[in-house]
Amino acid sequence: SQQGEEDPQALSIQEGENATMNCSYKTSINNLQWYRQNSGRGLVHLILIRSNEREKHSGRLRVTLDTSKKSSSLLITASRAADTASYFCATYSSNTGKLIFGQGTTLQVKP
Amino acid sequence: GAVVSQHPSWVICKSGTSVKIECRSLDFQATTMFWYRQFPKQSLMLMATSNEGSKATYEQGVEKDKFLINHASLTLSTLTVTSAHPEDSSFYICSARAPGQGYTGELFFGEGSRLTVL
């Protein structure tokens, strides 16, 4: 079963602009992770934020987590055409012991 | 870094035949691997958890006799789609827990296997 919603489903921006994707989830979590998937390929782990963290940075990526609202956001700054991909949030719950993925956001960065 | 290799990357088969997909952890041991299924423009759906040396745990709604999972060694899990039908056509992706990160850490994913059943 899916954990929650991602918003927007699709996003198209110009190179250099920032891209923000949101993720909501339903159950309590140990951590929330963001993954990237290029078309027709496997997933690549981007960043993990623990339930007791509110914000985390990695290069051009900034992730926030609001456990009271059960939501997270991924910000990609100064986007590049190579950032074109689908981005998925995934939540890990110790109750289930599984990593469950959101619906994903398809990002297109136009050169 | 840790690498998960999946083979074949794509396969076309006739309806009624069986197809085996292999998932290998190349430079680490994976006691647990996960099999996901992804339809076009959709998210990943967890099918089953593959445990080395024991039976796989299947998600609700996934037919264990249809999707046979074997995890005979610490570096290899296989998914066999038995008596495949066109509705089994999908993108199958395996993953393994990153070594040293415990049960809650990131997963390393294979490149996926696209199955087309004619």
Interface residues (C-beta under 8 A of the other chain):
Chain A: S1 Q2 N30 N31 Q33 Y35 G40 R41 G42 L43 V44 H45 L48 F88 Y92 S94 G97 K98 L99 I100 F101 G102 Q103 G104 T106
Chain B: V4 Q6 F34 Y36 K41 Q42 S43 L44 M45 L46 T49 Q60 F91 I93 S95 A98 Y103 T104 G105 E106 L107 F108 F109 G110 E111 G112 R114
